[in-house]
Amino acid sequence: MSTDEAATLIAAVDEGFEAQVALTADLVRFPSVRGDERLAQEFMAAQMVKRGLEVDHYRIELDKIRALPGFSPVSVSYDNAFNVVGTRRAPDRRGRSLILNGHIDVVPAGPLDMWTSPPFEPRRTDGWLFGRGAGDMKSGLVACLAALDAIERAGFRPTADITVQSVVEEECTGNGALACLERGYRADAVLIPEPQHERLLSAQVGVIWFEVMIRGVPVHVANAGQGVNAIESAYKVIAALHELEEKWNARKTHYPSHASLPHPINLNVGRIAGGDWASSVPAWCAIEVRVAIYPDQRVEDAKREIEDTIREASRRDAFLQNNPPIVTYNGFEAEGYVLRDAEEAVAVLSKAHEAVFGAALDQAPSTATTDARFFGLYGDMPALVYGPRTEFIHGFDERVDLASLRNVTKAITFFIADWCGISRQ
Ligand code: ZN
C-alpha cells in the first residue's frame, strides 16, 4: 500500500463515518438478546445483499455441531437462531483470504430504570454512542462493513476472498461461530472487532456455566427448626465455590498467559431462584454460575473440581450430606485460548494500527472469552481480536467511543488492504 493509497483510504473512512454511526445505531435498535436475534440478522443480511455480497443466511442445526469440539450444551430452542455470512469473492486471488467475524447477540439490559436512556434507543452524546450492544459488539460488526465500503469508495477492490460473519450465541455458548466452522468457512486469518480498547487480545480464559440445584425440607415457619432452608444452604455452596475461585487464582503462576493479572479467574453467581413464598421454609434453591478457567486447564478437569467442591461442602452439612446438590451444565463449556502461530497476521495488524494511531499495538490478555477460540483451536486459523474503546459493556449506559471507533475502522481498513491486497477497480 502506497502513501497515496493510504491517504485515499483514510479519507474514504472519514467520508463514510456518519453513515457508519447511523448504521450502528440502526443495529442497536434491534433488541437482539438471546432468542430474539432473528430480525437483526435479517437486517444484516439485507445490508450484505445491498453491498453485493453472496449471502448465506442459515439456521443453526444442533445435530450438525453437537459432536464437535467446542460445542456447549443448550436447553433453549434454536428455531430462531440464524447465522448470516456474506462473501465477497475476488476475481483475481492474489492476496490472503480473511474472515471478519462479529456477534449480533447482546446480553440482557437489566432493570430499565437504571439506564439514563432506554438501552435500545441509541443516543449520541459528547463523542459516545450509547445503547445495549453499541460496544459489545454492534459497532465492531458494522465497522467490518464500513471498512469494505471505504475500500470500494476509494476506488479499490480486495484481491482475496473476504467473508463477513454475523453470528448468534457468542454471549452464552459460542455455538454460532462453531456452526460457521462446521459449514466449512476457512480463511488465512480471522479478525474479530470485539471491544478490545484498541489492543490485540493475546489470550483469553475459558468459561463454564453451571446450575446447582439445592434441596431443603419444607415446613411451616412456625416449626422452622424442623425444616431445612434450601436458600440458606445455597449460601454454604456459594461460599465453597468462592474458595475454589481463590484456589484457582492462586495457581495463576502455572499459566503464563494470565499470570500478570491480579485476579484472572472470576466466579459469578449470576442468577438465583428458590422457595415458593414467605411463610414456608423453602424446599429448593437454584443458582446459575459462571466461572473462568485458564487456557490449558481442561474443561473436564475443571468440572470435576467444581463437583468435588460442592460434594465437600455438602459433607459438612447434616442435611446436604444425604441430599447432595445436583450440578447441571447448560451453556458455555469453553476452553481458553492463546494467540499462537499468528506472527504474519499480527505483523500486518501492528503496522495498520501504528499507521493510524502513531503508536505501537499493545497486546493484553482477557478475563473473558470470545469466539476467537473456535478459529484458533479448532480451525487452525490465526484469530485476531481487536476493537474500539468502550465502557460499561454488560452494564448500564453501555457506550462506544466514536473517535476510537473511527480510528479502529481505519486500522481494519488498512489491515484488509495489506492482508488481502487491493487493486484499482
Ligand atoms: Zn462481545
Boltz pocket constraint, residues with backbone or C-beta under 6 A from the ligand:
constraints:
  - pocket:
      binder: B
      contacts: [[A, 103], [A, 136], [A, 137], [A, 170], [A, 194], [A, 195]]
      max_distance: 6.0
